[in-house]
């Protein structure tokens, strides 16, 4: 892990891209605040039900649409 940290430090030290540095900062700072299961506990009961329902739909292959079907349905936005 020390090698990864060293490489990351070198990349950060040599970049002049402020947007990139802001993005890296946001990623790292958001991960330091992360607590396991905090996302789930922050959802409303309705959001939890919708999530569980969508997980069930994933296993139902009859509900799947092909790439071609999706392209046809969304053609007006794909131009």
C-alpha positions in Angstrom: 0.0 0.0 0.0 2.9 2.4 0.6 3.8 2.3 -3.1 0.3 3.3 -4.1 0.4 6.2 -1.6 3.8 7.3 -2.9 2.6 7.2 -6.5 -0.5 9.1 -5.6 1.5 11.8 -3.8 3.8 12.1 -6.8 0.9 12.5 -9.2 -0.8 15.1 -7.0 2.4 17.0 -6.5 3.1 17.2 -10.2 -0.4 18.1 -11.5 -1.4 21.6 -12.3 -5.0 20.6 -13.0 -7.0 22.3 -10.2 -10.3 20.6 -11.2 -8.6 17.2 -11.0 -7.3 18.1 -7.6 -10.7 19.2 -6.4 -12.2 15.9 -7.7 -9.6 13.8 -5.9 -10.2 15.8 -2.8 -13.9 15.2 -3.0 -13.5 11.5 -3.6 -11.1 11.0 -0.7 -13.0 13.2 1.7 -16.3 11.5 1.0 -14.8 8.1 1.6 -13.4 9.2 5.0 -17.0 10.0 6.1 -18.4 6.7 4.8 -20.0 4.4 7.3 -21.1 0.9 6.3 -24.8 0.6 5.7 -25.3 4.4 6.2 -26.7 4.8 2.7 -29.4 2.1 3.3 -30.4 3.6 6.7 -30.7 7.0 5.1 -33.4 5.8 2.7 -37.1 6.3 3.3 -39.2 3.1 3.5 -40.6 3.8 0.1 -37.0 4.1 -1.4 -36.1 0.8 0.3 -39.1 -0.9 -1.1 -38.4 0.4 -4.6 -34.8 -0.8 -4.3 -35.8 -4.3 -3.2 -38.4 -4.4 -6.0 -35.9 -3.5 -8.6 -33.5 -6.2 -7.4 -36.3 -8.7 -8.0 -36.8 -7.4 -11.5 -33.1 -8.0 -12.3 -33.6 -11.7 -12.0 -36.7 -11.7 -14.3 -35.2 -11.9 -17.8 -38.6 -11.5 -19.4 -38.5 -7.8 -18.2 -35.2 -7.2 -19.9 -34.9 -5.1 -23.1 -32.3 -5.6 -25.7 -29.9 -2.8 -26.7 -31.7 -2.5 -30.0 -35.1 -2.1 -28.2 -33.6 0.6 -26.0 -32.1 2.4 -29.0 -35.5 2.4 -30.8 -37.4 3.6 -27.7 -34.9 6.4 -27.1 -34.0 7.3 -30.7 -35.2 10.9 -30.3 -32.6 11.5 -27.6 -29.8 9.7 -29.4 -29.6 12.1 -32.3 
